Amino acid sequence: MWPYHPDLLARPVPRYTSYPTAAEFTGAVGHEDMVDALYDLREGTTVSLYLHIPYCREICWYCGCNTAVANRPARLDAYLTQLHTEITLVAAQLAGRVKVGRIAFGGGSPNAIGADAFTALVRHLRDVFTCDDAILSVELDPRGFTEVWAEAMGVAGVSRASLGVQTFDPALQHAIGRVQPAEDIARAVTLLRGAGVDSINFDLMYGLPGQDAATLAVSIDAALALRPERLAVFGYAHVPHMIPRQRRIDASALPDARMRFEQAWLAHERLTAAGYQAIGFDHFALPEDALAKAAAAGTLHRNFQGFTEDQAEVLIGLGASAISQFPDRLLQNEKNSGAWRGALSLGSFAVSRGLHRSGQDQIHGRAIEDILCRGAADIAGVAERDDIAERLQPFETRGLLHWQGSRLVLEQDALPYARVIAATLDCHRGQSGVQFSSAV
């Protein structure tokens, strides 16, 4: 097993899907910041789009996503109407100057809306953007995935899908408020294969209440039997002070830090033995999948959707709470769907939080991304180098990293410590009172 140093993992750290993280966002940005960012995009720039559908058939107790129950058709229709408005607003500002290389639907659960509504959104995107050959991906809840939805995805040309599986164990499903028979998951996979989806991801979790190595192994084996191209195996983050719905989960049954570490190792060992390549700490992909190829080629990146082979520097978020990423700024839409709709009804972008990234922010961000994606980073240009080297000393002493001049290189056993090591380059961490999840 990896060497276990609990003192080095004691401090909760961000997942670093951006830098600075959303914890540093303020309200000092708005409509004009999005207008300027879109206007400044050069002719021929390739961008990615993310559409947020903040609704689910049911709300799982563990979930920290910005989502609500899709039980009021009028509210859903109002949301979709304004999502179309936002698409039109962005397209008008871009005036055909850019190409869209990827379109991702996330949530929530995008299949909480009707298949016809999904089809209408894709049609609208294709009408107003240059995106005929864009890669389409969709996050799905297996419990509400139907033949009609599969047909709509096939017609739209969706090639990638991610299923929220979490665990195959019925007792654990009850413990986290997400009951879904294994038959539902297998059926969704069959429908997706039939619709032409050639890259399927499963989200699994460790560190669940009552979970042990044996139950995790059973879930991993059940997932392997369906042979998804990718798996993400996340540690459950129990933060009921931030996510009130998690109070329904029995905290006394949660595995301790040592057990979580062992479960993370078990997942890594079992999946790599089955032929999957480890992508960072908690993602895995078959060698022929695009994610594994990017990792092997050194072109892996990280954005708000996690590890990705997407090379676009610009990600435009559409929908309530969606975050747009530009080299020099991060802009988040209103989280409240009503406030988001209200801004769009006035013809304004619904940006309410975010920040402008300084030159040092961008340098530190690239170094953090290099550590997480490539296991090494040159920190010659970062500020506070001496302080960073001092913070890294405990990891160097334990044999988890070494230096090649100004280049920081993680050892093979440092994989579970990568986020904590990356956090030593985070100049904002000492200023923020936000509490994060465990690194493992």
Secondary structure, 3 states (H helix, E strand, C coil): CCCCCHHHHCCCCCCCCCCCCHHHCECCCCHHHHHHHHHCCCCCCEEEEEEEECEECCCCCCCCCCCEECCCHHHHHHHHHHHHHHHHHHHHHHCCCCEEEEEEEEECCHHHCCHHHHHHHHHHHHHHCECCCCEEEEEECHHHCCHHHHHHHHHHCEEEEEEEEECCCHHHHHHHCCCCCHHHHHHHHHHHHHCCCCEEEEEEEECCCCCCHHHHHHHHHHHHHHCCCEEEEEECCCCCCCCHHHHHCCHHHCCCHHHHHHHHHHHHHHHHHCCCEEECCCEEECCCCHHHHHHHHCCCEEECCEEECCCCCCEEEECCCCEEEECCEEEEECCCHHHHHHHHHCCCCCEEEEEECCHHHHHHHHHHHHHHHHCEEECCCCCCHHHHHHHHHHHHHCCCEEEECCEEEECHHHHHHHHHHHHCCCCCHHHCCCCCCCCC
